[in-house]
Amino acid sequence: MNIKPLRTAALSILALATIATASSSANALNRFTGAAPQANPHLVQIRSQVTTSNISTAYFPGGKFVRVNGNTWMEQGDNGSIFNFVQMSADANFVYLNDASRNVQIAIGINTRKIHYAERGGQFRDLYVITAMDTGRSGIVSQNPPRVTISQYSCNEGIPLIVRFEEINGQFTAYASHDSLPEIRLPQVVSGSGNLFESGSYQLHTKGRQAYLNFNGIEDSCVLDR
């Protein structure tokens, strides 16, 4: 995926564009530069009742993005986390959100069925698979429950690491709780060996019975208990 930074007059936010030549996309191109994910024509047919204009909720493993009212959105995690966003723009394929307090940008892909994420106006990457979408009128359009596996590791000095792996549509997300702290959500990223999950300054690398948790430059080595 080739997604580049967003620019606005007030701040640097999202960027996802190579959006078609429709007039509705022309307005978005005034704000966004670069290439957006390609829309899937089959999904357009299946999910034509959900658009960037009428979508009210986008569900993903571990939470959802909810349109509170107008251009105000909220990310609600199943673990109780809440983040507030403002909708900056929308075109035929994407709803573009910004959290100015954290300088985090989100693009909700109606046709890609993914949540795309960037920080400080940087490159976008796939964050979540959208498991369902709600228009606020017709209810949930589709729902694919994730497959869940829970693994428990013992780390240095006997510190426990519990990881909840969720898989949906071939995409994995790890929810890691280290030393009984609240879960950290870590989407899977490309890795040359083993499985790599990361978000911000946190990184989890698993291979066989081994797991390595790196947080803020500090690494803890762990072994699978069961």
N, C-alpha and C positions, 0 to 999 in steps of 0.2 A: 504494500500500500504506500502511496506517495502522497502524503498530506503535509502541507507547509503551513508556516505560522499565519495567524489572522492579524490584520491591522485594522484599527478603527481610529477615528480622529482623537478620541480621548485616551485610549490605551491599546496595548497589543493584546489581542485575544485570538480567537480561533482562525483556523484556515482550512478549509476543505472546499475546493472548487474545481474545476473541469466539469462544471454542471452544464447541462445542455444549453441550447441557445434560446430557450423559452424566455419570455419577457420577465416572468417571475424570478428566474435565476439571474437575470441581468442585474437586479437590485443587489443580490447577494455578492456578485462579483465586484461591486464597489467596495465591499468590506473584506472579502476573503481572496487570498491568492493561492496558487498551487493546484494540485490535483486531488479530487475527491475519490472515494471508492466508487467503483462502477455499480450502478443499480442493476439488480437482477430482474429481468423482464417477467420471469415466472412469478416472482414474489409480488410484483406490481399487480398482476392479475389476481393472485390469491388474496392480497391484503388491500385491495383498492378502496375498501371502506374506511381504512385508517389513513389519514393524511397529516401533513405537518400542521395543518390548520385546526384539525379536530382532535388530535391526540391529547389525552389528558394524563395518561400514565404509561410508563415504559418499565416493565419488570425485568429484572436480571437475577441470577443466582446470588442471594444474599441481600436483596433489597429492591428498591424501585425509585424512579424519578417521577415526581408528581407535579402537575401544573396546579399551583395553589389558586391563582387567579391572574388573568391577564398575562403579563410577561414575567410573573413571579413563579419560580420553580423551586422544588425542594427534593434533595436526595435523602431518602430514609433507608437506613440499614437495618437489617433484621436484628443486629446487635444493639440497636438503640441510637446509633450515630445519626446525626442530622447535619446537612450542609445546605446552605441557601444559594440559589442561582438567579440570575436575571437573564431572560431571553433577549439576545441581541439582534437576532434575525432568523429567518427561515426561508427555505426555497422549496422546490418540489420534492426534494429527497431528505433534507436534513433540518433539524432544529438546533440552533447554535446557542449555547448557554455560557455564562461567565460568572465565576465566583471571584469578585474583586478582592475580597479579604485574603484569599489564599493565592490569587493570581492563577487560578485553575480554569481551564476551558474544556467544555464538553460539547460534542456533537452527537445528537440522537439520530441514528440512521434508520429511517422508516423502511427503506428497501434493502439496505445491507443487513438489517436486523442486528446491529451492533451499536454499542456505546463507544465512542472514540474520545480519547483523553489527551490533553496537553497541559504543560505547565509553562508559565511565563512566556507565552506566545511561541513556544517551541514546536517541534515536530509532533504531529498526532500519532497515536498508536491505538490499536484495538484494546479496549479495556474489558468489556463484558459482551456476552451474547445476550440479545434481548429474547427472553423466553415468552413474553406476552405483551400485548399492547391493548389499551383501553381507550375508547373514544369518549367515555363519560356518559354515553347514551346506550350503546348496544352491549356493553359489558366486555369481558375479556375475549379477545379475538382468537388467541391460541395459547395453549399452555403445555409445555413439555417439562415434566418434573425432572430435576437433576438426579443423577446417580451419585450417591454419597458414600465415601469411604473414610473412616477415622483411624488414624495411626498414632500410636503413642511412642515417644522416644525418650531415652535418658541421655542427658547432656552432661557436660563437665560439672563435677561436684554434685552429681545426682539431680540437677535441675530438670524438671519435666518439660517436654515439648509435646503438645498435642496438636495435631494437624488434621483438619477436616477438608478432604479433597472433594470437590464437586465437579462433575462432568456433565455438560449438556451440549448436544450437537457437535461433539468432538473437541470442545474447548474446556480446558481444566482451570479451576481456580482453587488456590489453597488458602485456608483460613487458619492461621497459626497462633497458638496461645503459648507463650514462653514464660515459664516460672509463674504460671497461674494468672498472668496479666490478660487483659481483654484481647480478643482475637484481632489479628491484623490481616486484612484482605490482600492477597497477593496473586494477581493474574499470572498465568503461565506465559513465558516468553521463549523465543527460540534459543536452544542450547545445543552445543556440539556433543555433549555427553551427559547422560542422566536427564533429570527434569529440573528446570529452572523457573522459579516464581519470584517476581519482584514488584515493588511499588515504592517509589521515593527512595529513601535511604535503607530500606529493608530488602533483603534477598534471602531466599531459601533454595538450596540446591540439594536434591535428593538423588541417590544412586544406590540401588540395591537396598541394603539395610542401613545405609549411612545417610545422615542429613546434616547439612551445614547451614546454620542460620547466621547471617551477617547483618548487623544493625549498627548504624552510625560508625562503620569502620571496625567494629569488634565482632569477631567470629566465634561462635560456639559450635563445637563438634558433638554430634548426637548419634546414638545407635538405637535402632528399632527394638522396642520391647516385645511387641506382638503384632 
